[in-house]
Amino acid sequence: MKTKIHGVFAGLLLSFAALPASALDILLTNDDGFETPYIQVLYTTLVAAGHHVVMSAPYLGQSGSGGEVTFLQPIQATSEPSEGGLIPAGSPGVGQTTIAAFQYYVDGSPVDALMYGIDVASPAVFGRWPDLVISGPNEGNNTGLNTPHSGTLGAAVAALNKGIPAIAVSAGRLDGTPGEPELIAALTLKVVASVDGRHGIRLPEGIGLNVNIPDVDVVPATDVKDEMSFELTRVGIASVVGYHFYEDIGDSAIANIVGIPPGIGLPGLSVDRPYTAAGYPEDRSRRSEQNALDDLTVTVSAIQGTYAADRHQERRVRSSLKSLFHPKRSGRPYEDDD
């Protein structure tokens, strides 16, 4: 199947040059922890492709942590073993994974791990900050309304705010399908190749990518690698689930599925499926990443490091609130920065 791309990034994602890609200094992180097959296979794939890779990932899974940071808190020795059992309790809170060279864990949030990778590990290994940050691959897609709550996106956004290009990668839930981690790594490598320019990363300043890879039912999953297509999308509202707070979380069908019994009598936050059942407005845009994600389509959305609205919406706000922003009160007329 021919790769299909639309919009501004068409050239970017279709520019797999005949010449080998230049070796990049890449910092790899995630929110699911350093031992997951997804991040370990991607690490190996990037190194095999000739890139220089440092990995700095959370000690334990931190899914749903968003942009959480644990600053001004000394990191103590670990209080429990790592989830895969590789690192015992009582180990240093920051250390080497022992899985491969230049792999580190941080007993903290995804952003904590990212910052260690940027400020400590990368200068020690590369002699400088990385050319590119890859956050993921996440176990489960991060689309639409869920993106602000994702630790995967939180780490990518934190990198963008430090001026480092970043790609957040999320995939279907890890379910043991043979070849699944390898397929996800191969598709991620294609995206890396597309942004790897001869004179630096081929992305606008301050802009990164949110990449979502669908579930694949083929065994082995790598059999469909060359059939997968990429589509330029945008972060909308549509997602798999929406958040809903219950006075009795036992009333939530999804809470029951994960083992919370009906009638527990305790409040809590759950999720509803579809997302509109939780009261979110319906997002019908074909370009919204969740709506475009299908069996053989990888979605690629542009993201930025702040919550800033675009210029058009900013002007609409000024028009609506013009009495609040009267030039005579502020002492200066409203002007765009560029």
C-alpha positions as CSV (number, residue, x, y, z in Angstrom):
1,M,0.0,0.0,0.0
2,K,1.4,3.4,-0.9
3,T,2.1,5.7,2.0
4,K,-0.5,8.5,2.2
5,I,0.2,11.9,3.8
6,H,-1.7,15.1,3.6
7,G,-0.9,18.7,4.5
8,V,2.1,20.7,5.6
9,F,4.1,17.7,6.7
10,A,3.6,15.8,3.4
11,G,7.2,16.4,2.4
12,L,8.5,15.7,5.9
13,L,7.0,12.2,6.2
14,L,7.6,11.1,2.7
15,S,11.2,12.2,2.5
16,F,12.9,8.9,3.2
17,A,16.0,9.7,1.2
18,A,18.1,7.1,-0.7
19,L,21.1,8.1,1.3
20,P,21.4,6.7,4.9
21,A,20.0,8.9,7.6
22,S,22.6,10.8,9.6
23,A,23.3,9.5,13.1
24,L,21.3,11.4,15.7
25,D,21.9,11.7,19.4
26,I,18.5,10.5,20.7
27,L,17.2,10.5,24.2
28,L,14.5,7.8,24.8
29,T,12.0,7.9,27.6
30,N,8.5,6.7,28.4
31,D,5.8,6.5,31.1
32,D,5.5,2.7,31.4
33,G,8.9,2.0,32.9
34,F,12.3,1.0,31.7
35,E,11.7,-2.7,31.4
36,T,8.8,-2.7,28.9
37,P,9.3,-4.6,25.6
38,Y,8.2,-1.6,23.6
39,I,11.0,0.7,24.9
40,Q,13.7,-2.0,24.9
41,V,13.0,-3.1,21.4
42,L,12.9,0.5,20.2
43,Y,16.3,1.2,21.9
44,T,17.8,-1.8,20.1
45,T,16.3,-0.8,16.8
46,L,17.5,2.8,17.0
47,V,21.1,1.7,17.9
48,A,21.1,-0.9,15.1
49,A,20.1,1.9,12.7
50,G,23.3,3.8,13.6
51,H,21.8,6.3,16.1
52,H,23.4,7.2,19.4
53,V,20.9,6.5,22.1
54,V,20.6,7.3,25.8
55,M,17.6,5.9,27.6
56,S,16.3,7.6,30.8
57,A,12.9,6.1,31.8
58,P,10.9,5.9,35.0
59,Y,11.7,3.1,37.5
60,L,8.0,2.1,37.7
61,G,5.1,2.6,35.4
62,Q,3.6,6.1,35.6
63,S,0.8,6.0,33.1
64,G,-1.6,8.9,33.3
65,S,0.8,11.1,35.1
66,G,0.7,13.9,32.6
67,G,3.3,16.6,33.2
68,E,3.9,15.7,36.9
69,V,7.2,16.8,38.3
70,T,8.6,15.9,41.8
71,F,11.0,18.9,42.2
72,L,12.8,19.9,45.4
73,Q,12.4,16.3,46.7
74,P,15.7,14.3,47.0
75,I,15.3,10.9,45.3
76,Q,15.8,8.2,47.9
77,A,16.6,4.6,47.6
78,T,13.9,2.5,45.9
79,S,11.2,1.1,48.3
80,E,10.2,-1.8,46.1
81,P,11.6,-3.9,43.3
82,S,11.2,-2.7,39.7
83,E,8.2,-4.1,38.0
84,G,10.2,-6.6,36.0
85,G,12.2,-7.6,39.0
86,L,15.6,-6.5,37.5
87,I,16.4,-3.9,40.2
88,P,15.9,-4.8,43.9
89,A,14.3,-2.7,46.6
90,G,16.9,-0.5,48.3
91,S,18.7,0.3,45.1
92,P,19.8,3.9,44.3
93,G,16.8,6.0,43.2
94,V,18.7,6.9,40.0
95,G,20.9,4.3,38.3
96,Q,21.9,2.2,35.3
97,T,19.4,-0.5,34.2
98,T,22.2,-3.0,33.5
99,I,20.2,-4.1,30.4
100,A,22.4,-2.2,27.9
101,A,24.9,0.6,27.7
102,F,23.6,4.1,28.4
103,Q,20.3,3.0,29.9
104,Y,19.2,4.7,33.1
105,Y,16.2,4.6,35.4
106,V,14.8,7.3,37.6
107,D,12.4,6.6,40.5
108,G,10.1,9.5,39.6
109,S,7.7,10.8,37.0
110,P,8.3,10.6,33.3
111,V,9.3,14.3,33.3
112,D,11.7,13.6,36.1
113,A,13.3,10.9,34.0
114,L,13.3,13.1,31.0
115,M,15.1,15.9,32.8
116,Y,17.7,13.5,34.1
117,G,18.3,12.4,30.6
118,I,18.6,15.9,29.3
119,D,20.6,17.6,32.0
120,V,22.8,14.7,33.3
121,A,22.9,11.6,31.1
122,S,23.0,13.2,27.7
123,P,25.9,15.6,28.5
124,A,27.8,12.7,30.0
125,V,27.4,10.5,27.0
126,F,26.9,12.9,24.0
127,G,28.8,15.9,25.5
128,R,25.6,18.0,24.9
129,W,21.8,17.9,24.9
130,P,20.2,15.4,22.5
131,D,19.2,16.2,18.9
132,L,15.8,14.5,19.5
133,V,13.7,13.1,22.3
134,I,11.4,10.1,21.7
135,S,8.8,9.5,24.4
136,G,7.4,6.0,24.2
137,P,6.2,3.7,22.7
138,N,3.3,3.9,25.2
139,E,1.3,0.8,25.9
140,G,-2.1,2.1,24.6
141,N,-3.0,5.0,22.3
142,N,-2.9,8.6,23.4
143,T,-5.4,10.6,21.3
144,G,-7.7,13.5,21.7
145,L,-9.0,14.4,25.2
146,N,-6.6,12.0,26.8
147,T,-3.4,13.7,25.6
148,P,-3.1,16.3,28.4
149,H,-3.2,13.4,31.0
150,S,-0.6,11.2,29.3
151,G,2.8,10.8,30.8
152,T,4.1,10.0,27.4
153,L,2.9,13.4,26.0
154,G,3.9,15.1,29.3
155,A,7.6,14.2,28.7
156,A,7.5,15.1,25.0
157,V,6.0,18.5,25.8
158,A,8.6,19.1,28.6
159,A,11.3,18.5,26.0
160,L,9.8,20.9,23.5
161,N,9.7,23.6,26.2
162,K,13.5,23.1,26.6
163,G,13.9,23.7,22.9
164,I,14.5,20.0,22.0
165,P,12.5,18.4,19.1
166,A,10.3,15.6,20.4
167,I,8.2,12.8,19.2
168,A,5.6,11.0,21.4
169,V,4.8,7.5,20.2
170,S,1.8,5.5,21.4
171,A,0.6,2.1,20.3
172,G,-2.2,-0.4,20.8
173,R,-2.3,-2.2,24.1
174,L,0.6,-4.6,24.5
175,D,-1.0,-8.0,24.3
176,G,1.7,-10.4,23.4
177,T,1.1,-10.5,19.7
178,P,4.3,-11.9,18.2
179,G,6.3,-9.2,16.4
180,E,4.3,-6.3,17.9
181,P,7.2,-4.5,19.6
182,E,9.3,-4.9,16.4
183,L,6.5,-3.5,14.2
184,I,6.1,-0.5,16.4
185,A,9.9,0.1,16.5
186,A,10.1,-0.2,12.7
187,L,7.3,2.4,12.2
188,T,8.9,4.7,14.7
189,L,12.2,4.4,12.9
190,K,10.4,5.6,9.7
191,V,9.2,8.7,11.5
192,V,12.7,9.3,12.8
193,A,14.1,9.0,9.3
194,S,11.6,11.5,8.0
195,V,12.5,14.2,10.5
196,D,16.3,13.6,10.2
197,G,17.5,16.3,7.9
198,R,21.1,17.0,6.8
199,H,21.1,20.3,8.7
200,G,19.1,19.3,11.8
201,I,15.7,18.0,12.7
202,R,13.1,18.8,10.0
203,L,10.4,20.2,12.2
204,P,9.4,23.8,12.9
205,E,10.9,25.3,16.1
206,G,8.8,24.4,19.1
207,I,6.8,21.8,17.3
208,G,6.8,18.1,17.9
209,L,4.7,15.0,16.8
210,N,2.1,12.9,18.5
211,V,2.3,9.5,16.7
212,N,-0.4,6.8,17.3
213,I,0.0,3.3,15.9
214,P,-3.1,1.0,15.8
215,D,-3.6,-2.4,17.1
216,V,-2.6,-5.1,14.6
217,D,-4.2,-8.5,14.6
218,V,-1.9,-10.1,12.1
219,V,0.6,-12.7,13.4
220,P,3.5,-11.9,13.2
221,A,2.6,-8.2,13.3
222,T,5.7,-7.3,11.2
223,D,4.0,-8.9,8.2
224,V,2.0,-5.7,7.7
225,K,4.9,-3.3,8.1
226,D,5.0,-2.3,4.5
227,E,1.2,-2.0,4.2
228,M,0.9,0.6,7.0
229,S,0.2,4.2,5.9
230,F,0.8,7.5,7.7
231,E,-1.8,10.2,7.8
232,L,-1.4,13.8,9.0
233,T,-4.1,14.4,11.7
234,R,-4.7,16.8,14.5
235,V,-5.3,16.5,18.2
236,G,-9.1,16.8,18.6
237,I,-11.5,15.7,21.3
238,A,-12.3,12.2,20.0
239,S,-10.7,9.4,22.1
240,V,-11.4,5.8,23.1
241,V,-12.8,6.7,26.6
242,G,-13.9,9.8,28.5
243,Y,-13.4,10.5,32.2
244,H,-16.4,10.4,34.6
245,F,-16.4,10.8,38.4
246,Y,-18.8,8.5,40.2
247,E,-20.2,9.0,43.7
248,D,-20.1,5.2,43.8
249,I,-17.3,4.0,41.5
250,G,-19.0,0.6,41.7
251,D,-21.6,2.0,39.3
252,S,-19.1,2.2,36.6
253,A,-19.2,-0.8,34.1
254,I,-15.5,-0.3,33.2
255,A,-14.6,-0.2,36.9
256,N,-16.4,-3.5,37.3
257,I,-14.4,-5.0,34.5
258,V,-11.1,-4.2,36.2
259,G,-12.2,-5.8,39.5
260,I,-14.0,-3.0,41.4
261,P,-17.2,-4.6,42.7
262,P,-20.7,-3.1,42.2
263,G,-22.1,-1.3,45.2
264,I,-18.7,-0.7,46.8
265,G,-20.0,2.6,48.2
266,L,-16.9,4.6,47.6
267,P,-16.4,7.5,45.2
268,G,-13.8,7.6,42.4
269,L,-12.9,8.6,38.9
270,S,-13.5,6.1,36.1
271,V,-13.9,6.2,32.4
272,D,-16.9,5.7,30.1
273,R,-16.9,4.3,26.5
274,P,-17.6,5.9,24.2
275,Y,-16.1,9.2,25.4
276,T,-19.4,11.0,24.6
277,A,-21.1,8.8,27.3
278,A,-19.0,10.8,29.8
279,G,-20.5,14.1,28.6
280,Y,-17.8,15.1,26.1
281,P,-19.0,16.8,22.9
282,E,-18.8,14.6,19.8
283,D,-15.9,15.3,17.6
284,R,-16.8,14.3,14.0
285,S,-13.7,15.7,12.2
286,R,-12.2,13.1,9.9
287,R,-8.8,14.7,10.7
288,S,-9.2,14.1,14.5
289,E,-6.6,11.5,15.2
290,Q,-8.8,9.0,16.9
291,N,-11.3,9.1,14.0
292,A,-8.5,8.6,11.5
293,L,-6.8,5.7,13.4
294,D,-7.7,2.4,11.8
295,D,-6.2,-1.1,11.2
296,L,-3.4,0.1,8.8
297,T,-3.2,3.9,9.5
298,V,-0.7,5.5,11.7
299,T,-1.7,9.0,12.8
300,V,0.7,11.9,13.1
301,S,-0.4,15.1,14.7
302,A,1.6,18.3,15.3
303,I,1.9,19.3,19.0
304,Q,3.5,22.2,20.8
305,G,4.9,22.8,24.3
306,T,2.3,25.2,25.6
307,Y,-1.5,25.6,25.8
308,A,-1.4,28.7,23.6
309,A,-4.3,29.2,21.2
310,D,-3.6,30.0,17.6
311,R,-3.5,33.6,16.4
312,H,-7.0,33.5,15.0
313,Q,-8.5,32.4,18.3
314,E,-6.4,34.9,20.2
315,R,-7.8,37.8,18.1
316,R,-11.4,36.4,18.7
317,V,-10.7,36.6,22.4
318,R,-9.5,40.1,22.1
319,S,-12.5,41.1,20.1
320,S,-14.9,39.5,22.6
321,L,-13.2,41.1,25.6
322,K,-12.1,44.4,24.0
323,S,-13.3,46.4,27.0
324,L,-10.9,44.5,29.2
325,F,-7.9,45.1,27.0
326,H,-8.5,48.7,26.0
327,P,-5.2,50.2,24.7
328,K,-5.6,53.3,26.9
329,R,-5.6,51.1,30.0
330,S,-2.7,48.9,29.0
331,G,-0.7,51.8,27.7
332,R,0.1,50.1,24.4
333,P,-1.8,48.7,21.4
334,Y,-2.2,45.0,20.8
335,E,0.5,43.6,18.5
336,D,1.4,40.2,17.3
337,D,4.9,39.0,18.2
338,D,5.6,38.2,14.5
